[in-house]
Amino acid sequence: QDIQALRSQGSMGGGSTSGGIPTAEAEDLRMQIAVQNDQAAKLEQQLLAERRKKESASQDRSGSESQLIALRAENASLNQQLVQVTDELEANKTKYQGAMMQWQQNKKSLQGQLE
């Protein structure tokens, strides 16, 4: 169809080229070449667009990977803080239990002295 359209735009006279190819056949070849060149240009544009998409996706992935690494580091830090707080809580619990036992002993001792 593209060849037909190009053919209708050009001259379709008889005769032959200086190389011996009939003019109509030479014109057909020129039209085919023009159509193929146009198709090649379109494909090249599509290829460039796909490369840009791929590059953009790669950059997005790289950014996501960096974010994941940062989140993992933050998670490790928070886990470390949790372990530290848990250890402090256990130490305080032990201190509290010891203080309660001491208070109970002091209370009994004081009650014994008052009786």
C-alpha positions in Angstrom: 0.0 0.0 0.0 2.8 2.4 0.9 4.5 1.6 -2.5 1.2 2.3 -4.3 0.9 5.6 -2.6 4.4 6.6 -3.4 4.0 5.4 -6.9 0.9 7.6 -7.4 3.0 10.6 -6.2 5.9 10.0 -8.5 6.1 9.9 -12.3 5.3 6.7 -14.0 6.7 7.3 -17.4 8.0 4.5 -19.7 11.6 4.1 -20.9 14.6 2.8 -19.0 17.4 4.1 -16.8 20.9 4.4 -18.1 21.8 1.1 -16.4 19.2 -0.8 -18.5 16.6 -1.2 -15.7 13.1 -0.1 -16.9 12.1 3.2 -15.3 8.9 1.8 -13.7 11.0 -1.0 -12.2 13.6 1.4 -10.9 10.8 3.6 -9.5 9.4 0.5 -7.7 12.8 -0.2 -6.2 13.2 3.4 -5.1 9.7 3.2 -3.5 10.5 -0.1 -1.7 13.8 1.4 -0.4 12.0 4.5 0.8 9.3 2.4 2.6 12.0 0.1 4.1 14.0 3.1 5.2 10.9 4.6 6.8 10.2 1.3 8.6 13.8 1.0 9.7 13.6 4.6 11.2 10.4 3.7 13.0 11.9 0.5 14.4 15.0 2.4 15.5 12.8 4.9 17.4 10.9 2.0 19.0 14.2 0.5 20.0 15.4 3.7 21.5 12.2 4.1 23.4 12.5 0.6 24.8 16.1 1.2 25.8 15.0 4.3 27.7 12.3 2.3 29.4 14.7 -0.4 30.4 17.2 2.2 31.7 14.5 3.9 33.7 13.4 0.5 35.1 17.0 -0.3 36.0 17.4 3.0 37.8 14.1 2.4 39.7 15.3 -1.1 40.6 18.7 0.3 41.8 16.9 2.9 43.9 14.6 0.2 45.4 17.7 -1.9 46.2 19.3 1.0 47.9 16.2 1.6 49.9 16.0 -2.0 50.9 19.6 -2.0 52.1 18.9 1.1 54.2 15.8 -0.5 55.6 17.7 -3.7 56.5 20.4 -1.6 58.2 17.7 0.3 60.2 16.0 -3.0 61.1 19.3 -4.4 62.4 19.8 -1.3 64.5 16.3 -1.4 65.9 16.7 -5.1 66.7 20.0 -4.3 68.5 18.2 -1.5 70.5 15.4 -4.0 71.3 17.9 -6.5 72.7 19.5 -3.8 74.8 16.1 -2.5 76.2 15.1 -6.1 76.9 18.4 -6.7 78.8 17.8 -3.5 80.8 14.3 -4.5 81.6 15.4 -7.9 82.9 18.1 -6.2 85.0 15.6 -3.8 86.5 13.1 -6.7 87.1 15.8 -8.5 89.0 16.7 -5.4 91.0 13.0 -4.8 91.8 12.5 -8.4 92.9 15.6 -8.1 95.2 14.3 -4.8 96.6 10.9 -6.4 97.3 12.4 -9.3 99.1 14.5 -7.0 101.2 11.4 -4.9 101.9 9.5 -8.0 103.0 12.3 -9.0 105.3 12.6 -5.6 106.8 8.8 -5.5 107.2 8.9 -8.9 109.1 11.8 -7.8 111.1 10.0 -4.6 112.1 6.8 -6.4 112.9 8.8 -8.8 115.1 10.3 -6.0 117.0 7.0 -4.3 117.5 5.3 -7.4 119.0 
